Amino acid sequence: MKRGSLALLFILPVLAFAQQKSTFKYELVGNIQQIQDPVQLLVLSYSVDGKRIFDTTRLENGNYRFEGQLSEPVRSTLRVVVDTIAARNKGIVRRPVMQRDLLTVFLDKGKIEILTVDSFSNSKVSGSKVHDEYAKLAETLKPLNEENEKISKEYAAYYRAKDEQGMKKLEPKFDEIDKQMRQVQGEYVKAHPQSPYAIFALNDFAGYDVDATAVEPLFQLLPKQVQESAAGRTLADKIAIAKKTGVGMYAMDFTQNDTANVPVSLSSFRGKYVLVDFWASWCGPCRAENPNVVKAFQKYKDKGFTILGVSLDRPGQKEKWINAIHDDRLTWSHVSDLMFWENAVAKLYGIQAIPQNYLLDPTGKIIAKGVRGEELEKKLSEVLQ
C-alpha cells in the first residue's frame, strides 16, 4: 500500500495553517431537538497555526451557537457529546462516541446554519460557500467512501481475529479505492481551480505522502491569492520538502541522540544500504509492522544493510521508547529527540504519518520510500544480490 488507510497508518492529527493578520467573524448555529440521543453539549474543533482549537457549548431548548474569529476558512469537526447513561435509560444502545455524532463543517465568513433532522452526522449545512462545494464533491465520492467503509469493517474483523492473511488481501482494495478518490479530487481541482474548496481538495489529493510531480502542477492552477494564503503556503512547503525527499534525491543529513544520549548522524552509515525508519512506541501500525522490519534486518544485515530508527515518541516517555525497542527486538541504531510530531528529523522530511521509511543506497541516495512487508524484502533482494 502506498498511501494506506487509517487501519494501517497513524496520521498526524493536526494540519498546520499559518495564521494571517486579517480576520473575519464566523457564527455557527443549529438545533438538535429532532435527534433521539440525549445530548449534553457540543464540541467544535479545528486547527489554526498548528494548534488544535476546542470550543464547547451547551444547549438551550435544543439550540446551540458558536462564534469566533478566523483568518481563512477551515475544516472543522462538530461533535455532540451524549449522556450514555440517559441514553441507556431511554433504551438506546450505543458507544460513548459513534460516527453519527460527528459532522464536518467548513467554517467561513458570516452565519452558518445547521439543520438536523435525525442523525447528527446527516445534518445539512448552509451559509458556507466552501462547505457547499465540499458537499458537491462529497456526493460524487459517496460510493467510494461507502465501499471504503465496508472494506474497513472487514479489515477490522480480520484484525480482531489476528488474521494477517485476511488483512493482507484487502490492502489492494484500499489502494484501488484510494487511487479512484485521488483521481476525482485531482479532476475537481483541474476543473474548478477558482473554487473556494479547491485548496482543500488539493490537500486531500496530496495526502500524507506528497508526490510533488503530481501535486505541484495542480497547485499552480490555483489563484495567486490562494497560493499565497496561509493554507497555500503550508502546501507549498510540503511540495518543497517532497521534492527534496523523492526517489533519486540524496537524503538530507541529520544528527540526533540515541538511547544513550550519544549523537548519531545519518552520514555515518555511508557505504551501506540503510533504511531510515520513522516509527513510535505508541503507534499501533508501527508495532504491527516491526516484525517485518526485523525479518528483513536479520536476512540482510550481513550483506551491507542496516537500519536507523527515528522515533516520534513523546516528551518524558523515553522509557516507553526503550521498552518498545527491547520488546520488539529492534537490534539496530535508534535516535529521537522525544518531541512527538515536532521531532526535528520528522519535520525535516515532512513526515505526516507513520510508519514511513526511506531506503538509501551506499552513497546516501533515496532508492525507495514507504516500502513495507514483502515489498521491503523484494526491494532489498534486488539491490543486495
LUMDREN-829012 format. One record per residue (C-alpha): x, y, z; residue number from 1. Coordinates in steps of 0.05 Angstrom, whole numbers, plus 32768, in hexadecimal, padded with zeros to 4 digits. Each point is the difference from the previous one (the first is absolute). Example, Ala and Ser with C-alpha at 12.3 -4.5 7.8 and 13.67 -1.06 7.14 Angstrom:
<pts>
<u: 80F6&v: 7FA6&w: 809C&num: 1>
<u: 801B&v: 8045&w: 7FF3&num: 2>
</pts>
This chain:
<pts>
<u: 8000&v: 8000&w: 8000&num: 1>
<u: 801B&v: 8044&w: 7FEC&num: 2>
<u: 7FD2&v: 8030&w: 8024&num: 3>
<u: 7FDD&v: 7FCE&w: 802D&num: 4>
<u: 7FC4&v: 8008&w: 802C&num: 5>
<u: 7FF3&v: 8013&w: 8048&num: 6>
<u: 8004&v: 7FB6&w: 8011&num: 7>
<u: 8048&v: 7FFE&w: 7FEA&num: 8>
<u: 801D&v: 8043&w: 8012&num: 9>
<u: 8002&v: 8031&w: 8039&num: 10>
<u: 7FF5&v: 8043&w: 7FE1&num: 11>
<u: 8014&v: 8044&w: 801A&num: 12>
<u: 7FBF&v: 801B&w: 801E&num: 13>
<u: 800E&v: 804A&w: 7FF5&num: 14>
<u: 8005&v: 8023&w: 7FBD&num: 15>
<u: 8026&v: 8040&w: 8010&num: 16>
<u: 7FEA&v: 803F&w: 7FDC&num: 17>
<u: 8028&v: 803F&w: 800E&num: 18>
<u: 7FD3&v: 8038&w: 8017&num: 19>
<u: 7FF8&v: 8040&w: 7FD8&num: 20>
<u: 7FF6&v: 8045&w: 801F&num: 21>
<u: 7FBC&v: 800F&w: 7FE1&num: 22>
<u: 7FC6&v: 7FDB&w: 8020&num: 23>
<u: 7FB5&v: 7FF7&w: 7FF9&num: 24>
<u: 7FC8&v: 7FEB&w: 802E&num: 25>
<u: 7FDA&v: 7FC0&w: 7FFA&num: 26>
<u: 7FBF&v: 7FEB&w: 8023&num: 27>
<u: 7FE8&v: 7FB8&w: 8003&num: 28>
<u: 7FB9&v: 7FF1&w: 8017&num: 29>
<u: 7FD2&v: 7FC4&w: 8001&num: 30>
<u: 7FCA&v: 7FD8&w: 8023&num: 31>
<u: 8001&v: 7FB6&w: 8012&num: 32>
<u: 7FBC&v: 7FF5&w: 801F&num: 33>
<u: 7FF0&v: 7FCD&w: 7FCB&num: 34>
<u: 8035&v: 7FCC&w: 8012&num: 35>
<u: 7FF2&v: 7FCB&w: 8035&num: 36>
<u: 8043&v: 7FFD&w: 8022&num: 37>
<u: 8002&v: 8028&w: 8041&num: 38>
<u: 8035&v: 8035&w: 7FEF&num: 39>
<u: 8026&v: 8021&w: 8039&num: 40>
<u: 802A&v: 8032&w: 7FD8&num: 41>
<u: 8022&v: 800C&w: 7FBD&num: 42>
<u: 804A&v: 8005&w: 7FF1&num: 43>
<u: 801C&v: 8026&w: 7FC4&num: 44>
<u: 8049&v: 7FF1&w: 7FEE&num: 45>
<u: 802F&v: 8019&w: 7FC9&num: 46>
<u: 8048&v: 8012&w: 7FF5&num: 47>
<u: 801F&v: 8045&w: 7FFB&num: 48>
<u: 804A&v: 8010&w: 7FFC&num: 49>
<u: 8012&v: 7FB8&w: 8013&num: 50>
<u: 7FD4&v: 8001&w: 803E&num: 51>
<u: 7FC1&v: 7FD8&w: 800C&num: 52>
<u: 7FC7&v: 802D&w: 8016&num: 53>
<u: 7FC7&v: 7FE4&w: 8029&num: 54>
<u: 7FC0&v: 8027&w: 8010&num: 55>
<u: 7FC4&v: 7FE5&w: 8025&num: 56>
<u: 7FB9&v: 8017&w: 800B&num: 57>
<u: 7FC2&v: 7FE5&w: 8023&num: 58>
<u: 7FB9&v: 7FFE&w: 7FE5&num: 59>
<u: 7FC9&v: 8031&w: 800D&num: 60>
<u: 7FBD&v: 7FE2&w: 7FED&num: 61>
<u: 8025&v: 7FD5&w: 7FCD&num: 62>
<u: 8024&v: 803C&w: 7FE2&num: 63>
<u: 804B&v: 800A&w: 7FFE&num: 64>
<u: 802E&v: 8037&w: 7FE7&num: 65>
<u: 804B&v: 800A&w: 7FF4&num: 66>
<u: 8025&v: 803D&w: 7FE8&num: 67>
<u: 8048&v: 8015&w: 7FF6&num: 68>
<u: 8035&v: 8022&w: 7FD6&num: 69>
<u: 8027&v: 7FDE&w: 7FC8&num: 70>
<u: 8033&v: 8016&w: 7FCC&num: 71>
<u: 7FE6&v: 7FD1&w: 7FCA&num: 72>
<u: 7FCD&v: 7FC8&w: 7FF8&num: 73>
<u: 8010&v: 7FC1&w: 8027&num: 74>
<u: 7FE8&v: 7FB8&w: 8002&num: 75>
<u: 7FE1&v: 7FF3&w: 8044&num: 76>
<u: 7FE0&v: 7FC5&w: 8024&num: 77>
<u: 7FC0&v: 800B&w: 8028&num: 78>
<u: 7FF1&v: 7FC9&w: 8032&num: 79>
<u: 7FC5&v: 7FF4&w: 802E&num: 80>
<u: 8012&v: 7FE5&w: 8045&num: 81>
<u: 7FCA&v: 7FCE&w: 8015&num: 82>
<u: 7FEB&v: 7FED&w: 8047&num: 83>
<u: 8009&v: 7FB5&w: 7FF8&num: 84>
<u: 7FDD&v: 7FF0&w: 8042&num: 85>
<u: 7FC3&v: 8028&w: 7FEC&num: 86>
<u: 8002&v: 7FDF&w: 7FBB&num: 87>
<u: 8001&v: 7FBB&w: 8021&num: 88>
<u: 7FC4&v: 8014&w: 802B&num: 89>
<u: 7FDB&v: 8013&w: 7FC0&num: 90>
<u: 8010&v: 7FBC&w: 7FE2&num: 91>
<u: 8034&v: 801B&w: 7FCF&num: 92>
<u: 803B&v: 7FD1&w: 7FF8&num: 93>
<u: 803F&v: 8025&w: 7FEC&num: 94>
<u: 804A&v: 800B&w: 800C&num: 95>
<u: 801B&v: 8040&w: 8020&num: 96>
<u: 8016&v: 801C&w: 7FBC&num: 97>
<u: 7FE1&v: 7FEA&w: 7FBE&num: 98>
<u: 8005&v: 8016&w: 7FB8&num: 99>
<u: 7FBA&v: 801C&w: 8003&num: 100>
<u: 8019&v: 8032&w: 8035&num: 101>
<u: 8030&v: 8022&w: 7FD0&num: 102>
<u: 7FF6&v: 8035&w: 7FCB&num: 103>
<u: 8033&v: 8021&w: 7FD2&num: 104>
<u: 7FF3&v: 804B&w: 7FF9&num: 105>
<u: 8029&v: 8032&w: 7FD8&num: 106>
<u: 8001&v: 8040&w: 8028&num: 107>
<u: 7FFC&v: 803E&w: 7FD5&num: 108>
<u: 7FEE&v: 804A&w: 8006&num: 109>
<u: 7FBA&v: 800F&w: 8018&num: 110>
<u: 7FC8&v: 7FD7&w: 801D&num: 111>
<u: 7FFF&v: 7FB5&w: 7FF6&num: 112>
<u: 7FC1&v: 7FD9&w: 8010&num: 113>
<u: 7FFA&v: 7FB6&w: 800D&num: 114>
<u: 7FBE&v: 7FDB&w: 7FF6&num: 115>
<u: 7FFD&v: 7FBD&w: 8025&num: 116>
<u: 7FC5&v: 7FD1&w: 7FF2&num: 117>
<u: 8016&v: 7FBC&w: 801A&num: 118>
<u: 8049&v: 7FEB&w: 8007&num: 119>
<u: 802E&v: 803A&w: 8010&num: 120>
<u: 8032&v: 7FE9&w: 7FCC&num: 121>
<u: 7FCA&v: 8007&w: 7FCA&num: 122>
<u: 7FF4&v: 804A&w: 8010&num: 123>
<u: 7FFB&v: 8033&w: 7FC7&num: 124>
<u: 802F&v: 803B&w: 8002&num: 125>
<u: 7FF0&v: 8043&w: 7FDF&num: 126>
<u: 8022&v: 8045&w: 7FFF&num: 127>
<u: 8047&v: 7FE9&w: 7FF0&num: 128>
<u: 8015&v: 8003&w: 7FB7&num: 129>
<u: 803B&v: 7FD2&w: 800E&num: 130>
<u: 7FD2&v: 7FCD&w: 8020&num: 131>
<u: 7FD1&v: 8003&w: 7FC5&num: 132>
<u: 8038&v: 7FEC&w: 7FD1&num: 133>
<u: 8018&v: 7FCB&w: 8032&num: 134>
<u: 7FBA&v: 7FE2&w: 8001&num: 135>
<u: 7FFE&v: 7FFC&w: 7FB4&num: 136>
<u: 8041&v: 7FDA&w: 7FFC&num: 137>
<u: 7FED&v: 7FD5&w: 803C&num: 138>
<u: 7FC2&v: 7FE9&w: 7FDA&num: 139>
<u: 802D&v: 7FEB&w: 7FC5&num: 140>
<u: 802E&v: 7FDA&w: 8030&num: 141>
<u: 7FC7&v: 7FE1&w: 8027&num: 142>
<u: 8001&v: 7FBB&w: 7FDD&num: 143>
<u: 804C&v: 7FFB&w: 800A&num: 144>
<u: 7FFA&v: 8015&w: 804A&num: 145>
<u: 7FCA&v: 7FCC&w: 800B&num: 146>
<u: 802A&v: 7FCA&w: 7FE0&num: 147>
<u: 803C&v: 8016&w: 802A&num: 148>
<u: 7FD6&v: 7FFD&w: 803F&num: 149>
<u: 7FE9&v: 7FBA&w: 7FEE&num: 150>
<u: 8047&v: 7FE7&w: 7FF4&num: 151>
<u: 8017&v: 8023&w: 8040&num: 152>
<u: 7FCD&v: 7FD8&w: 8028&num: 153>
<u: 801A&v: 7FC0&w: 7FE0&num: 154>
<u: 8047&v: 8014&w: 8010&num: 155>
<u: 7FED&v: 800E&w: 8049&num: 156>
<u: 7FE1&v: 7FBB&w: 8006&num: 157>
<u: 803F&v: 7FDF&w: 7FE5&num: 158>
<u: 802A&v: 802B&w: 802F&num: 159>
<u: 7FD7&v: 7FEA&w: 803D&num: 160>
<u: 8008&v: 7FB8&w: 7FE9&num: 161>
<u: 804B&v: 800B&w: 7FF5&num: 162>
<u: 7FF7&v: 7FE7&w: 7FBA&num: 163>
<u: 803C&v: 801F&w: 7FDC&num: 164>
<u: 7FF1&v: 7FDF&w: 7FBE&num: 165>
<u: 7FBA&v: 801C&w: 8001&num: 166>
<u: 801A&v: 8046&w: 800D&num: 167>
<u: 8034&v: 7FF9&w: 7FCA&num: 168>
<u: 7FCE&v: 7FEC&w: 7FCB&num: 169>
<u: 7FD9&v: 8040&w: 800C&num: 170>
<u: 803B&v: 802F&w: 7FF6&num: 171>
<u: 7FFB&v: 8002&w: 7FB4&num: 172>
<u: 7FB7&v: 8013&w: 8007&num: 173>
<u: 8012&v: 803A&w: 802D&num: 174>
<u: 8034&v: 8016&w: 7FCD&num: 175>
<u: 7FCF&v: 7FFD&w: 7FC6&num: 176>
<u: 7FCB&v: 8029&w: 8025&num: 177>
<u: 8035&v: 8032&w: 8015&num: 178>
<u: 8018&v: 8006&w: 7FB7&num: 179>
<u: 7FB9&v: 800D&w: 7FE8&num: 180>
<u: 7FF3&v: 8034&w: 8036&num: 181>
<u: 8040&v: 8024&w: 7FEF&num: 182>
<u: 7FEC&v: 8001&w: 7FB7&num: 183>
<u: 7FBD&v: 8020&w: 8011&num: 184>
<u: 8021&v: 8034&w: 802D&num: 185>
<u: 8035&v: 8010&w: 7FCC&num: 186>
<u: 7FCC&v: 8008&w: 7FC9&num: 187>
<u: 7FD8&v: 802E&w: 802E&num: 188>
<u: 803D&v: 802E&w: 8009&num: 189>
<u: 800D&v: 8001&w: 7FB5&num: 190>
<u: 7FB8&v: 8011&w: 7FF0&num: 191>
<u: 7FF4&v: 8030&w: 8039&num: 192>
<u: 8042&v: 8023&w: 8014&num: 193>
<u: 7FDA&v: 803F&w: 8013&num: 194>
<u: 7FD3&v: 7FDA&w: 8031&num: 195>
<u: 8009&v: 8013&w: 8049&num: 196>
<u: 8004&v: 7FB5&w: 800F&num: 197>
<u: 8038&v: 7FF3&w: 7FCD&num: 198>
<u: 8038&v: 8008&w: 8032&num: 199>
<u: 7FDF&v: 7FCD&w: 802F&num: 200>
<u: 7FF4&v: 7FCF&w: 7FC7&num: 201>
<u: 8049&v: 8008&w: 7FEB&num: 202>
<u: 8017&v: 7FF2&w: 8048&num: 203>
<u: 7FD6&v: 7FC0&w: 8000&num: 204>
<u: 801C&v: 7FEE&w: 7FBB&num: 205>
<u: 8047&v: 800B&w: 801B&num: 206>
<u: 7FF5&v: 7FD4&w: 803C&num: 207>
<u: 8034&v: 7FF3&w: 8036&num: 208>
<u: 8035&v: 7FEA&w: 7FCE&num: 209>
<u: 8005&v: 8039&w: 7FCD&num: 210>
<u: 8013&v: 7FEF&w: 7FB9&num: 211>
<u: 801B&v: 8043&w: 7FE9&num: 212>
<u: 7FFC&v: 7FEE&w: 7FB6&num: 213>
<u: 7FB5&v: 7FF5&w: 8006&num: 214>
<u: 7FEE&v: 8036&w: 8033&num: 215>
<u: 802A&v: 803C&w: 7FE8&num: 216>
<u: 7FDF&v: 8007&w: 7FBB&num: 217>
<u: 7FBB&v: 8002&w: 8022&num: 218>
<u: 801A&v: 8031&w: 8033&num: 219>
<u: 8016&v: 802F&w: 7FC8&num: 220>
<u: 7FB8&v: 8001&w: 7FE6&num: 221>
<u: 7FE7&v: 8021&w: 8040&num: 222>
<u: 7FF6&v: 804B&w: 8002&num: 223>
<u: 803D&v: 8027&w: 8017&num: 224>
<u: 7FDD&v: 8018&w: 803F&num: 225>
<u: 7FF0&v: 7FB9&w: 8013&num: 226>
<u: 8048&v: 7FE9&w: 7FF4&num: 227>
<u: 8017&v: 8039&w: 802D&num: 228>
<u: 7FCC&v: 7FF3&w: 8037&num: 229>
<u: 8013&v: 7FDD&w: 8040&num: 230>
<u: 7FE5&v: 7FBE&w: 7FE7&num: 231>
<u: 8022&v: 800A&w: 7FBD&num: 232>
<u: 8044&v: 800E&w: 8020&num: 233>
<u: 7FF9&v: 7FC2&w: 802B&num: 234>
<u: 7FF3&v: 7FD5&w: 7FC3&num: 235>
<u: 8039&v: 8022&w: 7FDA&num: 236>
<u: 802F&v: 7FEE&w: 8039&num: 237>
<u: 7FEA&v: 7FB7&w: 7FFD&num: 238>
<u: 800C&v: 7FFF&w: 7FB5&num: 239>
<u: 8046&v: 801D&w: 800A&num: 240>
<u: 8011&v: 7FCA&w: 8034&num: 241>
<u: 7FE3&v: 7FCA&w: 7FD2&num: 242>
<u: 8030&v: 8017&w: 7FCA&num: 243>
<u: 803A&v: 7FF7&w: 802F&num: 244>
<u: 7FEB&v: 7FBB&w: 8018&num: 245>
<u: 7FEA&v: 7FDF&w: 7FBF&num: 246>
<u: 801F&v: 7FC1&w: 7FE3&num: 247>
<u: 8041&v: 8012&w: 7FDE&num: 248>
<u: 8011&v: 8039&w: 8030&num: 249>
<u: 8038&v: 7FFD&w: 8033&num: 250>
<u: 7FE5&v: 7FFA&w: 8046&num: 251>
<u: 8009&v: 803D&w: 802C&num: 252>
<u: 8031&v: 7FF4&w: 8038&num: 253>
<u: 7FEC&v: 8006&w: 8048&num: 254>
<u: 8019&v: 7FF2&w: 8046&num: 255>
<u: 7FD9&v: 7FEA&w: 803D&num: 256>
<u: 8010&v: 7FDE&w: 8041&num: 257>
<u: 7FF8&v: 7FB5&w: 8009&num: 258>
<u: 7FE4&v: 7FDE&w: 803E&num: 259>
<u: 8042&v: 800C&w: 8025&num: 260>
<u: 7FFF&v: 804B&w: 7FED&num: 261>
<u: 8039&v: 7FF6&w: 7FCE&num: 262>
<u: 7FF9&v: 8029&w: 7FC0&num: 263>
<u: 7FF6&v: 7FD6&w: 7FC1&num: 264>
<u: 8003&v: 801C&w: 7FB9&num: 265>
<u: 7FDF&v: 7FE2&w: 7FC3&num: 266>
<u: 8040&v: 800D&w: 7FD9&num: 267>
<u: 8026&v: 7FD0&w: 802D&num: 268>
<u: 7FDC&v: 7FC7&w: 7FDD&num: 269>
<u: 801D&v: 8010&w: 7FBB&num: 270>
<u: 8019&v: 7FC2&w: 7FDD&num: 271>
<u: 7FC3&v: 7FD6&w: 8014&num: 272>
<u: 7FB9&v: 7FFB&w: 7FE9&num: 273>
<u: 7FD9&v: 8020&w: 8039&num: 274>
<u: 7FB6&v: 8002&w: 8010&num: 275>
<u: 7FED&v: 8041&w: 8024&num: 276>
<u: 7FC3&v: 7FE7&w: 8026&num: 277>
<u: 7FCF&v: 8032&w: 8020&num: 278>
<u: 7FD6&v: 7FE0&w: 8037&num: 279>
<u: 7FEC&v: 8008&w: 8049&num: 280>
<u: 7FF0&v: 7FD3&w: 803C&num: 281>
<u: 7FB9&v: 801C&w: 8003&num: 282>
<u: 7FF2&v: 7FF2&w: 7FB6&num: 283>
<u: 7FD9&v: 7FBF&w: 7FF8&num: 284>
<u: 800B&v: 7FF9&w: 7FB5&num: 285>
<u: 804A&v: 800A&w: 800B&num: 286>
<u: 8004&v: 7FCA&w: 8035&num: 287>
<u: 7FD9&v: 7FD2&w: 7FD2&num: 288>
<u: 8032&v: 800D&w: 7FC8&num: 289>
<u: 803E&v: 7FF6&w: 802C&num: 290>
<u: 8002&v: 7FB4&w: 7FF8&num: 291>
<u: 8006&v: 800A&w: 7FB4&num: 292>
<u: 8039&v: 8031&w: 800A&num: 293>
<u: 8023&v: 7FD1&w: 8030&num: 294>
<u: 7FFA&v: 7FC7&w: 7FCD&num: 295>
<u: 801F&v: 802B&w: 7FCA&num: 296>
<u: 8038&v: 8017&w: 802E&num: 297>
<u: 8011&v: 7FB9&w: 8015&num: 298>
<u: 8001&v: 7FE9&w: 7FB8&num: 299>
<u: 802C&v: 8037&w: 7FE3&num: 300>
<u: 8028&v: 801D&w: 803A&num: 301>
<u: 803E&v: 7FD9&w: 7FEB&num: 302>
<u: 7FFA&v: 8017&w: 7FB7&num: 303>
<u: 800B&v: 804A&w: 800A&num: 304>
<u: 7FBC&v: 8014&w: 801B&num: 305>
<u: 7FEE&v: 8024&w: 8040&num: 306>
<u: 7FC8&v: 8029&w: 801F&num: 307>
<u: 7FFD&v: 8043&w: 8024&num: 308>
<u: 7FC0&v: 8007&w: 8027&num: 309>
<u: 7FE5&v: 8047&w: 800D&num: 310>
<u: 7FCB&v: 8000&w: 8036&num: 311>
<u: 7FC8&v: 8033&w: 8009&num: 312>
<u: 7FF7&v: 7FEE&w: 8049&num: 313>
<u: 7FE4&v: 8034&w: 802F&num: 314>
<u: 8027&v: 802D&w: 8030&num: 315>
<u: 800F&v: 7FDE&w: 8042&num: 316>
<u: 7FF2&v: 7FBB&w: 7FE5&num: 317>
<u: 8046&v: 7FE7&w: 7FF1&num: 318>
<u: 7FF4&v: 7FC1&w: 8028&num: 319>
<u: 7FC5&v: 7FED&w: 7FD3&num: 320>
<u: 802B&v: 800B&w: 7FC3&num: 321>
<u: 8038&v: 7FD4&w: 801B&num: 322>
<u: 7FCF&v: 7FCA&w: 8018&num: 323>
<u: 7FE1&v: 7FFC&w: 7FBB&num: 324>
<u: 8045&v: 7FF8&w: 7FE1&num: 325>
<u: 800E&v: 7FC5&w: 802F&num: 326>
<u: 7FBB&v: 7FE1&w: 7FFC&num: 327>
<u: 7FFF&v: 8002&w: 7FB4&num: 328>
<u: 804A&v: 7FEA&w: 7FFB&num: 329>
<u: 8015&v: 803B&w: 7FD5&num: 330>
<u: 804B&v: 7FF2&w: 8004&num: 331>
<u: 8018&v: 803B&w: 7FD6&num: 332>
<u: 8010&v: 804A&w: 800C&num: 333>
<u: 7FC8&v: 802D&w: 801B&num: 334>
<u: 7FFC&v: 804B&w: 8009&num: 335>
<u: 7FCC&v: 8031&w: 8019&num: 336>
<u: 7FF8&v: 8045&w: 801F&num: 337>
<u: 7FC0&v: 7FE9&w: 8022&num: 338>
<u: 7FD8&v: 8039&w: 7FE2&num: 339>
<u: 7FC5&v: 7FD9&w: 7FE5&num: 340>
<u: 7FE8&v: 801C&w: 7FBD&num: 341>
<u: 8031&v: 803A&w: 800A&num: 342>
<u: 803B&v: 7FD1&w: 7FF8&num: 343>
<u: 8034&v: 8029&w: 7FDA&num: 344>
<u: 8011&v: 7FC8&w: 7FCF&num: 345>
<u: 7FB6&v: 7FF1&w: 7FF3&num: 346>
<u: 7FF4&v: 8049&w: 7FF0&num: 347>
<u: 803E&v: 8003&w: 7FD4&num: 348>
<u: 7FE4&v: 7FC6&w: 7FD7&num: 349>
<u: 7FB8&v: 8018&w: 8002&num: 350>
<u: 7FE7&v: 7FC2&w: 8024&num: 351>
<u: 7FB4&v: 8004&w: 8009&num: 352>
<u: 7FF1&v: 7FB6&w: 800E&num: 353>
<u: 8024&v: 7FC5&w: 801C&num: 354>
<u: 801A&v: 7FCC&w: 7FF3&num: 355>
<u: 8028&v: 8020&w: 7FC8&num: 356>
<u: 8045&v: 7FF0&w: 7FE6&num: 357>
<u: 8036&v: 8011&w: 7FCD&num: 358>
<u: 8030&v: 7FCD&w: 7FE3&num: 359>
<u: 8044&v: 801E&w: 7FEF&num: 360>
<u: 8038&v: 7FE3&w: 7FD6&num: 361>
<u: 8049&v: 8002&w: 8018&num: 362>
<u: 8009&v: 8047&w: 7FE4&num: 363>
<u: 7FC4&v: 801A&w: 8027&num: 364>
<u: 7FD1&v: 8004&w: 7FC5&num: 365>
<u: 7FB7&v: 7FEF&w: 800C&num: 366>
<u: 7FEE&v: 7FC2&w: 7FD7&num: 367>
<u: 7FBC&v: 7FF1&w: 801E&num: 368>
<u: 7FCF&v: 801B&w: 8033&num: 369>
<u: 7FC4&v: 7FE5&w: 8026&num: 370>
<u: 8015&v: 7FB8&w: 7FF5&num: 371>
<u: 7FE3&v: 7FCF&w: 8032&num: 372>
<u: 7FF6&v: 7FB5&w: 8009&num: 373>
<u: 8010&v: 7FD6&w: 7FC3&num: 374>
<u: 800C&v: 803F&w: 7FD7&num: 375>
<u: 803C&v: 8011&w: 802C&num: 376>
<u: 801E&v: 7FBB&w: 7FF9&num: 377>
<u: 7FF4&v: 8000&w: 7FB5&num: 378>
<u: 8025&v: 8043&w: 7FF9&num: 379>
<u: 8039&v: 7FE8&w: 802B&num: 380>
<u: 8006&v: 7FC0&w: 7FD8&num: 381>
<u: 8007&v: 802A&w: 7FC1&num: 382>
<u: 803A&v: 802B&w: 8019&num: 383>
<u: 8023&v: 7FCE&w: 802E&num: 384>
<u: 800D&v: 7FC3&w: 7FD4&num: 385>
</pts>
